[in-house]
Amino acid sequence: MTDRLFYGDNLDVLRGFADCSVDLIYLDPPFNSNAGYNVLFKSASGAGSDASIEAFDDTWTWGESAKEALMDIASGTNRPLQVMMSAMHDALDDSPLMAYLAMMAVRLVELQRVLKPTGSLYLHCDPTASHYLKLVLDAVFGADNFRNEITWKRTTAHSDGRRYGRNTDIVFFYSKSAEYVWNQQFTKYEPEYEARFRNVVPDGRLWMDDNLTAKGLSGGGYTYEYKGITSSGGCLSRQWNG
C-alpha cells in the first residue's frame, strides 16, 4: 500500500490495518497545550468538519471518548498499561490531562500492534506531558525498547516571564523489538583530518596520537595542585577515528 492519505479519526483508521504491517511511525499529535487546532480540520469545500472538531475537542475534556478509551485499555491484554492508566486516573481524576493520556494510550496500543518487529516509532511532543507519555510508552512498548529521548531546540534561548524559555520539543524513539532497522548516518571527514589517523590496531580501527602538552615555554605554562601536590607539564593521548 503506497501513496495513500487517510482522512478521519486515526483510531478507526488504525484498526483497519493488519498486524505487523508498518515499517516506521512518526507522530506529531496535539501537545495538550490547550490551543485550538480545529482550523486544521476542513472539508474540501472549506467548511469545518463537525466530526473532526468534536473528536478533537474530546481530547481536552473528560467525556465519553475518554471513558471509552480507558475501557478499551481495561479490556485489553496489556497488564502493565492497565495498571499504569489506573494509577494515573487515580492521581489525575477526570481531568483534561487524563483525557489526553487516555486518548494517546489507546492509539499507541494500535500503533504498536501494526508496527513490524523491525519497525520503530518516533513520538513528537513537548514538556507539557512528555513525562507522562514516557510512562505510557514504556508500558506499551516495554521499557527495554526505549532507544532515545531526542531534544529538539526550536528557537534560541529567551526569557519567558518568571521562568526559563520554553523553546524545546521532545521526540521519543522506541522500537518494536531489539531487531529494529537502524541505518547509521556518517559525515565524511575532511582529508586533512583523516590523514592524521596513521596508526592501525589489529581489528582495523584507526587512531592518532596527540600531544596534550600545555601551552608555554618548554611544554609548560600551567601549574596544577591536587591534594597538596603541585605538578605541571604535558602527556600523550590516543584518539580514535569512528
N, C-alpha and C positions, 0 to 999 in steps of 0.2 A: 504494500500500500504506500504510494508516494504522492506528493503534491496534493494533499487534501487538507482543507480548512473546515473545522467543525464549529458550528455556531449553536450555543446552548449551554446548559448547566454542565460543567465539566464532569461532575459526578455521574450524571446519566450517560455521558459520552464514554467515560472510562469503563463503566460497567458493561459496555458493549464490546470491549476489547478482549482478546483471548489472553490467557495466562502466558507469561514469558514471551511477549511479542514485541517489546520495545527495547531499543539499544541504549538510548540516552534520554534523560529527562532534565529539562531546565524549567523551573517555575518561578515566576515573579508575582506571587499573589498579593492581595492587599496587605498592608503592613499593620493593621489595627491602629491607624493613625487618626481615626475619627474624621477623615476627609471624605468629601463626597465625590465618588467616581462614576456616578450613574451616567454622566455625559458620554462615557465611553461606549455605552450600550445603545446603539441606534440601528434602526432598520434601514433597508435600502432607500426608503422614501425620506429618511431623515427624522422620522418620528421616533420618540423614545419607546423602548420595548418594556412594557409593564412587567412582564415575567422576569426579565433580567434585572430590572431595578428592584423588584420585590425580593428576589433571591439575594441580591447584593446587600440590601438593607438588613436582611435577616442575619448577615454576618456580624452586625454590630449590636443587635438587640437579642435578648433571650426570648425565644419563641418556639413555635412548633418545629421549625427546621433544626434548631439546636437540640431540642429534645429527641427528635428522630435520629440525629447523628449519634448522640450518646447511646440510644437504644440499639442502633446498628453495631456499635462497638461492643456493648454489653452482650449481645447475642452472637458475637464472632468467636474466633478461636484463639485470638492473641491475648493470653492471660496477662502478660506484663503491661500491655496497653490498657486493658480493663482496669487493672489496679491503679495505674498512673492516672487515668482520666477520672476515676472515682475519687482519688485523693485530691486532685486539682479541683474537682467540683465541690468537695467538702471545704476546701480553702477559699475558693473564689466565689462560691454560691452561683446564683443565676445572673451573673454579671455579663456585660458586653465582652470582656476578655475571655470568659469561659465559653461564650457562644462562638467567638472567633476560633478558639483552640479546638472545640468540638467540630467545627466546620473543616478545619485543617486536618484533624486526625482522621476523620472518616475518608477523606480524599487521599491522604498519604497511604492508608491501607490499600486502596485500589492502585495507587501508583507503584507501590512495592510489588503488588501482585503481577502487574503487566510487565514489569521490568525483567529482562533476561538475566540469567545468572552472571553473565559477563558485563551487565549494564551498570550504569552509575546515575546518580541523581544529584542535582545542584539546586538547592533551595535558597532563593534570594529573599532576604528580609532586612529588618533594621533592629536596633537595640530595644525597640519598644516591647517586643515579645520574643526576641531571639532566645533568651534563656529558657522560656517555656517550650518553645519549638524544639530546642535541642533535646529536652527530655522526651518529647513525643517521638522525635526521630529515632532516639535510642531504643524506645520501646517497639517501634515498628520495624526498624531495620536491624536492630541488635547493636549494642554499643561497640562491639568488635568490628563492625563495618563502617564506623566513623573514620573518615580519612583526613579531612582538613576543615578548619574554620578559616575562611578567607575574609580578610578585612579590606573593604574597598573604600578608599578615601575619595569622596565625591568632589570636595572643594578644598580650598586652602583653609587653614585654621582661622577661626574668627570667634569672637565672644558672642554669647547668646544670653544677654541679661546677666543674671547672677548664677551662671553655670558655664562650663566649657562648651565650645561649639559642637553642635550635632551635625557632623559632616562625614560620617561613615555609614556604610551599609555592611551587612554580613551575608556571606554565602557559605552555606553548609554543604560539604561534599561527602556523600555516602555512596557505598557500593552495595550491590545485591549480595555479593559473596566475596571471598578472597580471590576469586579468579576473574576479577574485573579487567577490562581492557584499559591499558594505560599507554598512551603514545608520548614518550618523552620528547620534549622540545629542546633543541640546542641552538645556541647562537655561536657562529663560527668565531674563533679567536682572531685577533689581529696577527698578521705574520710576525711582527716584531715581538709580540708577547709569546707566541707559540715557540719561537726559536730559543727562548730562554730555558725551555724544558729539555735538557740534553741528556738526562740520566734516565735509565730504564731499570725497572725491577723485573724479576722472572715472569710475573703474570702479565707483563706488557704495559703496566702503568708508567707514566712519565712523571718525573719530579725534577725540581730545580733547587739548588742550594742558594740561600740568600743571606747576605750579610746584615745582621741586625745591630751592628756596632753603632753606638750613639754618635751624634754629630759632635764635631770639635776636634782639636788637635790630638794626634796620636790615638784616635778612635775613642776618646772620652768626651768630656764636656758636661756630663751629668753625674751626680753623686746621689746614691740612694742609701737610706738607713732602714734596717729591719731588725727589730729586737736587739737594738744596741750595736749592730754590726754595720759598718759603713763600707760600701762597695761601689765600684764604677767599672765601665768597660763595655764590651760587646760580646756577641756569640754568633754562632752559625745555626741557621734553621733550615728545615726541609719543608717545601711547599709542594702540594700535589696538583696535578692537572687533571680535573674531572674526577 
